[in-house]
């Protein structure tokens, strides 16, 4: 069965080509039965903007829910549906059961949708509705089950920003488990698209710093800052002070709001403490528990909620089974916990310039440094994958213990191809990333030592390349070694595609 070609993405929708392709394929798939999709993503990612553009291009019904009582929400839905159908008066539904049944009836043959025309319905901020009408997923499940057998042109998209709620719609024993044909998470822009979006791709040093603070959230440039973009690297410090650190800026309290808006987060103080622990470099479960004065078992729930909310990510050690570290995924929250929260009273009183001037070391160590390491792994997963010369394996980070020196060797970027059958796992790349350090031969020697240790433990390192990633540059001796083919050097110019690595 061939899929109909979907409408082209409107020029005003920046990037999002893969998301647009997935959505239009979902809408236009020529099946004579109802289809369900779930679209999620944290606030400010542009989900509503994307889905409104989809409805405009494909036709259909869009309803954006708001916080309200069940009766008010049902009235708002009824009024919006009446306007869509051209009814002279608002419908009066006695229950959500009546409303959902009527909605699906509009997609039945002979209802006006036409035998070959899908009926797209988008219900945005669905968690607002399930909070006051928890029976809604079950009602939708019942009617979906019916019209995935009977003929229907319904293409229903449920969208929401509460990640834990949206993730639970299709989980475990949830009513809609197994009913969806699309599950799309709208994520922040990667570091390269974000640089293009902010118009700073020609200045990698500025782009990297900007991304370390605000990440790839689209709304922060236009809706929050009204296109206030730093004018060159020299303007970056002033930009931070007049935007993120200014109590008059919408970004000032944004990190707090992001946490408070997650439905499953009650004790925000505890969650801020967990995030602060990670921002301060306490990235293991035990380290986090020790920092906040709790037992490891007592922080399982907040860790799980933060992971479900896509605010925290657990990264498994690529070399040591059972070991892992946590990383804050939202740069603005990491910046808040590392730089803003410790100086919050001073920032509220307007001392942004003084606080920022005293935060250079903290910003480099706790914000820019870890963020740069994550960027380097993203580079290897994406534009840099062709440099490996072999099939891409698992990309991650890990620790190699040196028993002779009695010290751990932190590998910031590693690529491992897991063995199958009798094959040994193969390490194809070991890399170290430094934000503010000019890298030299000592960094290369540490990577070579890690390669030897892994070989001694039975891993195949015959095709293992070594890579140094630095935002501050490389020594002449290291550059000479790279020219001989002994190491791959990747700086900011290479990360942003301004120059080819060597």
DAVEN-V795382 format. One record per helix or strand of 2 or more residues. SS is the DSSP state (h for helix, s for strand). FROM is the first residue (numbers start at 1). LEN is the number of residues. Records with the same first field share a line. If there is no record, write none. Layout:
SS = FROM-LEN  FROM-LEN
This chain:
h = 17-12  47-12  70-16  96-10  126-7  136-12  163-6  191-8  204-11  219-6  233-10  254-7  268-12  285-8  296-13  331-18  352-6  360-22  385-3  441-16  476-8  492-4
s = 35-6  61-4  119-6  154-7  182-4  312-6  324-5  394-9  407-11  426-9  465-6  488-3
